[in-house]
Amino acid sequence: MTSFRFRSSLVAAALALAGLAGAPAAALAQDAVPGVVTTAAAPAAARPHVVVLATGGTIAGAGASAMNSATYTAAKVPVDKLLAGLPELSQVARVSGEQVFQIASESFTNDNLLTLARRVSQLVKQPDVDGIVVTHGTDTLAETAYFLGLTVHTDKPIAVVGSMRPGTALSADGALNLVNAVHVAASKDARGKGVLVTMNDEIQTARDVNKDVNIQTGAFKSQWGPLGMVVEGRNYWFRAPIKRHTQQSEFNIDTIERLPQVDIVYAYGNVQPTAVQALVAGGAKALIHAGTGNGSVADRMVQPLRDAQAQGVMIVRSSRVPYGFVLRNAEQPDDKYDWVAAHDMRPEKARLLTMLALARGASTSELQRMFWEY
């Protein structure tokens, strides 16, 4: 806390020396830029209302010292203290917070997903709520964001945000990430763009983004590129998502009671069918095969997967390769086997879409259509 106050005082001193401290926001604003939205200072009652739903993670973590950027305890700081440490938020929106969970995101379960999505759905129906921010651990942040994008019906902005370093670390990224997330959630130009992930100044669509680095602050990447950026309180948009999401989705969290068990089988050299057999015996209703290359399936794995299918287990062919996409009927005769190709969806996200499809009683052909559309 002492080091945080010290760094904050340095910032305040620097602003004062530059003659900027206490200057009204309007005086600091740049000229309007076409296609760029600015959140100007406004009376508190007129500002958008953004609800921050906290679930824990690194953004609520703390290390033993300022030098601990990768070694720390996640999910330590409650949402009220998280928000109280950022008075700048009051210049962006009227912000309120709720502590939904206080866990590290690697421990997220299907029940956590359902609880969170239901709460988001309840809040976006309230006329006094303009946007939602979900603070989340980075390990499964992209999965939760995609699930919300598939199941919550709204055009109101939903921004999911985390941090790669705890707030106690030197060059902690959580504070600016959270301010940017609130700005996006409060922005009218973010409406209708589905669930967004705001990390490292970038605005990503939940469908495409994934955590590709486990140490650096620029950890979240999309092979198709970000939608835009947030820079000094302005949104800069460069593209829009075209896949189905939120209001256009056929899935609705308000009607989903439970999620069927879907598991992932990972491919590697000398892979054996042990995992397939164990997961089927454990009650899996579908298996996502994270294959090599173009979703390749080893010769000794084909029959075990077909045997699982004969027991009513749906088979989805994805790839462990992070970029590119799986071509249907390449490497394996998907039409012949009645298997599904996951297109560009990574195994962990393919699992989410498959769970939702099975909850609706979808056939393999329907699931294949969903992978093209979502």
N, C-alpha and C positions, 0 to 999 in steps of 0.2 A: 504493500500500500504506500509506503514511504517513497519508493522509487517511482511509482505511478504519479504521485503528487508532484514529485520533483520534475519529472518529464513534462507534466502538464503546466507547471509554473514556467518552465523554459519556453514552451509554446506561447504562453500568455505574454511573457516578456518580449519575445521576438515580435509578436504582433504590435505590442505597444511601441517598440522602437521603430517599427515600420510605419507608425502612425495609423494603424488599422484597427487597433483595439477599440471597441465600442462603436465603430462606424456602422450605420444602418445597412442592412442587407441590400437595399435598393442602390445605395451608393457604390457598392462593390460589384454589382451585377454588370455583366458585359452586355453589349448590344445584342438584340434578339437575333438568333440564327434560324433561318427557315428549316422547318422539320425537326427542330430541337425544342424540347419543353423545359422551361425553367420553373422551379418552385420558389416563388418570391415570398418574402415575409408577409404574413397576413395576420389579422386578429385571430387569437387562439380559437374562438368559436367557429371561425370560418375555415379553419384548416381541416383537411381530410382526417378521418378517424381510422387509424391503423391498429389492429390488434396483433400483438406479438405472442405467439404460442411457443413456449420454451419446452424443449425436450431433453436438454443436457448437452453432452458433447464437449469438444475442445473449446468452443466459444464460451462455455461456462466452466472452463478448467483453470487449474492453478498449478504452477510449478514451485519448487523449493526456492528458486532464485531467478533473477532476471536472465541468467545465462541458460536456463532450461527452456529451450524452444521445442524440443522433441521428447523430453522426459518430464512427465507431469501427470496429474490426476484429473481425469475428465469429470464433467458434471458436478462441479463443486459450488458454483456461484448461482444462487436463485435469480429468477427473472427480475424481481424488484430491484436487486442490487445491480444487475446487469444494465437495466435501463437508467437507474439513478446515476450511474457513472458516465452517462452520455447526455448531458444537458442540451447538446446540439440538436437532439431529436425534436425538441419542442419547437424549433424553427422550421421543421419539415412537416410535422403532423401532430395531431393529438394522439398520443400513444398510450395504450393500456396493455398490460401484460397478464398472461395466465401461465402457470406452471402445469403443463399437461403430464410430463414425465421428467425425471432427472436421472437419465441413464446414458451410458456410452452407446453409440449407435450400433456397434457390432452386436449388441444384445437385443436389438429390435426384433420383435416377433410379429406374426400375422395379426395377433390381437392388438398389438400396439398400432399397427397400420390402420386397422378398422376404427379404433378409438379416436385416433388423431383425425382421420378423414371425416368421421361423423361430426366431430367438434368444428372442424373447418366448415363443413356443410351447414351446420346450425348458424354459425356466425355470419356467413356471407348472405344469408337470407334476411339478416337484420338491416333495415334501411339506414341505421346510423353507423354502419360499418362500411368503410370504403375500400379497404384492402386488408390482406392478411400477410404477416411474416411468420415463418416457422424457423426457429433456431434449432440446429440439428448437428449432431456429430457427423464428420465428413465420411466415415467409412461406408455408411449405407445411405448417405444423403441423397444421392442420385436415384436410388431405388424408391425412397419415400416420395420424392418429388414427382417421379413418373407415376406412381400409384395415385397420388392426389390428382394429377392431370388426367388420369383415366376415369376417375370416379366422382369428382366434385363438379357439379353442374353450376357454373357461374361465369360471368364475364368480368367479374372483379379481379384485380390483380392478386396473385398469390406468389410471394417470393420466399424461397427456401434458402437459408444462409447458414454458413458455419465459419470456422476458421481453422487454419493449419497450425497456429501457435496459440497457446493460452494467453490470456490478457496480462499475465504477469511477466511475459517474456519481452526482451528487447525486440523492437520492430514487430510487435504483435499486430496481426492483421484483422482481428475480430471487430474492433471498434468501427473502422471505416467500412468493413463489409456490412455490418449491421445498419449503419447510417444509410448506405447505398440501398440496402434492401427495403428499408422504410421509405426511402424516396421513391423507389420503383413501385412499391405497393400503394403509395399515395398518388401516383401519377395517372392522369386520365388517359395518356397515350399508351399505357401498359394494359389497358382493358382489352379483353378479347384475345390476348396473346397466350392464354393458357398459363400453366404453372411455370415460373421462371426460377432460375438459380443465379444468385448474384454473388460472385466470388472474384476477388482480385480485379475489381473494376469492370468486369465483364458481365453482360446479361446473356445467359444461356437458356435455351429451352430445355425443360426437364427431360424430354424424350431423348435428346441427343447427347447430353452432357454426361461425362463419367469422371470418376477420380482416377487419374492416370499416373500421379506421382504421390509418393507417401511422405515426403519431407518438405518440399518447397511450397511456397504460398501460391504459385501458379499451378496448382495441382489438378484443376478441373478443365478438361478438354473435350472438344467435340470435333469429330472428323469433318463435319460440315460447317464448322465455324460458329462463333457466337452470333446472337441476334443483334447485339449492340454493346455499348459501354455506358457507364455512369462516370462522369468526370466533373468534379466540383459542383455537384447538385444538378447536373443536366443529363438527360437521357439522349444518347445518340443511337438511332436505330439504323441498321443496314439491311436487314432481311426479316421476314416473318415466317413463323411455322406454318406448314401446309398440311401436316398430318392431323388426323382427328384428335380432339382433346376437349376436355371440360364440357361445354354446352353441346358440342357435337357428338359426344361419346354415347355409346349405347349402354355403358355401364353406369350405375348410379348407386353411390354409397348408401343412400337412404333406403334401398331395397336389398342390400347385401347383408346377410346375417352371419355367414361364415365363409371361410376360404378353404377349398380342398387342398390336400397335401400334394405339392409338386416339388420334386427334388432335381438336383443337378449331378450329372455324371461327367467327370473330367477325364479327357483323353490324354495319353502320354505314351511314350515308347514302352513296349511290353505291357500295355494295359491289360488287365484281367477283368472278367465279368463279375467279380466279387461284389462291387458296389451296386451294380444293376440288381443282382439277386437279393442283396440285403435291403435295398430301398423298396423293392416290390413287396418283399415280405413284411416290411415295416409300414405298408399301407399307401405307398405313392400311387396317385391317380394319373400322373403323367411324369415323364422323365425328359429333362432338357439335356441333350448330349452335347457337351462343350467339346466339339471335335477339333482336330488339327486342321490347319489350312482352310480350305473351303468347306468346313464342316465335315471333314473326312471321318469315316468310321472304320476302324481296324477290322480286318476280315474275321477275326475271332470274336468280335463284338456284335456282328450283324445278327447272328442267330439268337444270342441272349436277348437282344433288344426286340426281336420279332416274337420270341417266347413271351416276353413281358407284355407285348401288345396283344398276344392271344389271350392274356388274362385281363384284358380291358384297360391296359395302361397306354395312354397316348404318348407317342414319341415325337419329339421336336428336335430337329437337327440345327444346332448353332455352332459357333466357332469360338475357340479360346483366343484367336487372333483379334487384337483390339480394333483394327480398322479394315475397311472393305465390307463385303456382305456375302452371305451364303446364297448361292444360286440353286434354285430348285432343279432337281434331276441331274445335277452335276455331282460327281463323286459317288452318289447313291441314287438308285431309281425310286425317287420319292413317290411317284404315281403308282408304281407297282406295289410298294410296301405300304402305301397310305400313310406316309410320314409327312411331317410339316417342316418347312424350311423357315428359319427365324429371320430371314432377310438380314438387315444390318443391326438387329437387336442383340445385345450381349446376353450371355446366358442368364445373368441375374435379373435382367429386365424381361427377358423372354419368359422367365418363371412367373413374373407378376401378371403379364398379359394372359398366360395360359391358365393361371388360377382363376382369373376373372371370367375367362371364356368357359371353363368347366363349371363354374358356379352358375352359369346360364344354360348349361347342358349342351354346349356347342359341339358339333361334329368336327372331324379333322378338316374337312373342306371349309367350314365356317371359320375355324381357327386360322387356316392359311389366309383367308380373305382378311382377317383381322390384322395379321402381320403385315400385309400390304398397306392397309389403311391407317394403322396406328404406329 
